[in-house]
Amino acid sequence: MSERAAPFYCPYCGDEDLRPSEQGHGTWECAACNRAFRLSFLGLLTRGLTGRQDGAGGRDGNGGDGPGGEATRRTS
């Protein structure tokens, strides 16, 4: 079994000086801002399984933001 990936930067200050914490699995300490945080996987979202294959995230003119920031709708 492979090890899990480590975070690249602190979610609070953005510094990269992170060390594993002694408080348990998935906990990290930032030496720059002196904060501790925990990372954990919560699960998969069912709304992410809609069948969309373009991966555009709503900015393709099909109900998302169109050019100039205005909302556009697809007409059939």
N, C-alpha and C positions, 0 to 999 in steps of 0.2 A: 504494500500500500504506500502511495506517495504522500509526502507531507503537504499540508495546505499552504497556499500562497500567503506571504506576509504583506501587510499594508506598506505602501510606498511612502506615505506622508501622513502627518497628524491631521485629523479632520477638524481640529480647532485652530491651529496656528499655521499649518502647512509645512512645518519643518520635517526633515527626513531623519532626525536622530531618535529613532524608536527602538525600544528594547522590549522583549517579552516580560510580562509582569509575573510575579510569583503568586498572584491571586487566582490562577486557574487558566484553563484552556481558552484561548481566544482573547486574552486580556493583554493590553500593551501599555507601556508608559512612554511619554514624550519627555525627553530631557530638556527641551527648549522651553515649554510652557508649564512643565511640572504637572501635567494632567494624566490621568489613567482612563482608558476606555476599553470597551469590549466589543468585539466583532462577532456576529453570529448570523447564520442563515435561517431565515424565518420560514421559507417555503416558496412554492411556485404560485403565481397568481393565475386564476382561471380566466381573467379578462385578457391575458396576454395570448390566449389560444383562439384568436378570432379567425384565423385562416388567411390573414393578410400576408402577402408574400413580398411586397415592395419594400418593407422596412422603413418607410418614409416618416412614420410617426406623426402624420397629420399635416405635413407641410407640402403636400403634393397637389393641392387644389381639390381634394376630395373631402371637404369639410374642415380643412385646416386653414392656416393663415396663408393668404395668397400674396402676390406681389404688392408691396406697399403696406403690408400689415393688415389689410382688410380681410374679413372672413369671406370665403367663397364657398359656394355649394355646387355640387355636381348636378347637372340637369340631364335627364334621360330623354 
